[in-house]
Amino acid sequence: MKIKSVRCVCFSPTGTTKTIAESIAQGISPEFIEMIDITKRSQRNSQPLLGEDDIVILATPVYYGRVPEEILPYLTSLKATQTPVVLVAVYGNRAFEDALKELHDIAVDAEFIPAAGGAFVAEHSYSSKTYPIAPNRPDESDIRKAQEFGAAIRKKLQNVESSGHLTAITIPGQSPYIEPVNLNMIKEARSFVAVTPETDASKCTLCGQCAEVCPTGAISPEDVTQTDRWQCLICFACVKICPEEARQMNEPNFQSAIQTLQQNCQDRKEPELFLYK
Ligand SMILES: Cc1cc2nc3c(=O)[nH]c(=O)nc-3n(C[C@H](O)[C@H](O)[C@H](O)COP(=O)(O)O)c2cc1C
């Protein structure tokens, strides 16, 4: 198969998934790379146009062991015509559980042909100076592995006449998929408490970067101290971008959950790749 273009369809509130997807794309080294960033709701209005010699990278962070609920309507509306796809789940050094399998199943339903899959590790969205979880990942080694993975995908594709001849990959995971227990708990708790990062007005300079980066428009651009708790994904894009460290999660149960998460996720995990020749 020829590979002219790689189209990366990518949801990435804090940017690590995008970095991994770009590195894989570089490794595939096509003539043309298109980044289709679907992080914001406003970016999910149109379908990617797929040509004959295209390959797609579908890349998402792992949320609660699953594909983020937020992008399911978009992903399940995708339509391919036996287009080869690389499935990428990026997780914060805890576990990827059923996320990659779920992404695989969505891709198959959309008539993509899964050519490869990878679960990569990145700094956890909730990592901080006080509670570091996989800080500064993806690091050099992760990036090199992502690029080498891309190069191996290129070889696999070049060795077949058409996508129909690709060796199918299987992805581990259970069916039905794991229940996102913490998400369900957060949804319930929201009727009583604001489980969302808040602005410390004494530190905030009203620069507006938090509202700008929010995937769902949960932070009011007119008054960035106001966050709509029902729209917030708790993705921490606002926390990570704030130059004054004015955005913080104050909810005590959430804070202690981060502390426990940090204690349990210290051992370095490595990317897991599913390719077959
Ligand atoms: C709501 C939410 C749920 C998450 N759930 C998991 C998880 O189940 N396992 C894990 O290892 N990391 C989890 N993470 C961490 C992210 O998967 C990880 O930090 C990822 O690199 C974020 O991608 P991004 O930089 O593209 O936003 C979660 C992060 C958030 C915000």
PDBQT file of the ligand as one rigid body, heavy atoms in Angstrom, charges set to zero:
ROOT
HETATM    1  C1  LIG A 301     -10.998  12.628  33.962  1.00  0.00    +0.000 C 
HETATM    2  C2  LIG A 301      -9.704  11.893  33.835  1.00  0.00    +0.000 A 
HETATM    3  C3  LIG A 301      -9.659  10.521  34.019  1.00  0.00    +0.000 A 
HETATM    4  C4  LIG A 301      -8.440   9.831  33.882  1.00  0.00    +0.000 A 
HETATM    5  N1  LIG A 301      -8.421   8.469  34.018  1.00  0.00    +0.000 NA
HETATM    6  C5  LIG A 301      -7.250   7.801  33.904  1.00  0.00    +0.000 A 
HETATM    7  C6  LIG A 301      -7.195   6.384  34.045  1.00  0.00    +0.000 A 
HETATM    8  O1  LIG A 301      -8.206   5.705  34.179  1.00  0.00    +0.000 OA
HETATM    9  N2  LIG A 301      -5.971   5.781  34.006  1.00  0.00    +0.000 N 
HETATM   10  C7  LIG A 301      -4.813   6.487  33.852  1.00  0.00    +0.000 A 
HETATM   11  O2  LIG A 301      -3.734   5.894  33.896  1.00  0.00    +0.000 OA
HETATM   12  N3  LIG A 301      -4.846   7.836  33.631  1.00  0.00    +0.000 NA
HETATM   13  C8  LIG A 301      -6.032   8.501  33.657  1.00  0.00    +0.000 A 
HETATM   14  N4  LIG A 301      -6.065   9.849  33.447  1.00  0.00    +0.000 N 
HETATM   15  C9  LIG A 301      -4.833  10.548  33.036  1.00  0.00    +0.000 C 
HETATM   16  C10 LIG A 301      -4.808  10.832  31.534  1.00  0.00    +0.000 C 
HETATM   17  O3  LIG A 301      -5.188   9.695  30.801  1.00  0.00    +0.000 OA
HETATM   18  C11 LIG A 301      -3.389  11.227  31.091  1.00  0.00    +0.000 C 
HETATM   19  O4  LIG A 301      -2.866  12.205  31.921  1.00  0.00    +0.000 OA
HETATM   20  C12 LIG A 301      -3.320  11.693  29.659  1.00  0.00    +0.000 C 
HETATM   21  O5  LIG A 301      -1.958  11.820  29.347  1.00  0.00    +0.000 OA
HETATM   22  C13 LIG A 301      -4.010  13.028  29.426  1.00  0.00    +0.000 C 
HETATM   23  O6  LIG A 301      -3.992  13.313  28.054  1.00  0.00    +0.000 OA
HETATM   24  P1  LIG A 301      -3.920  14.804  27.452  1.00  0.00    +0.000 P 
HETATM   25  O7  LIG A 301      -2.587  15.389  27.899  1.00  0.00    +0.000 OA
HETATM   26  O8  LIG A 301      -3.930  14.597  25.983  1.00  0.00    +0.000 OA
HETATM   27  O9  LIG A 301      -5.074  15.555  27.979  1.00  0.00    +0.000 OA
HETATM   28  C14 LIG A 301      -7.247  10.544  33.580  1.00  0.00    +0.000 A 
HETATM   29  C15 LIG A 301      -7.314  11.934  33.412  1.00  0.00    +0.000 A 
HETATM   30  C16 LIG A 301      -8.517  12.600  33.546  1.00  0.00    +0.000 A 
HETATM   31  C17 LIG A 301      -8.541  14.088  33.329  1.00  0.00    +0.000 C 
ENDROOT
TORSDOF 0
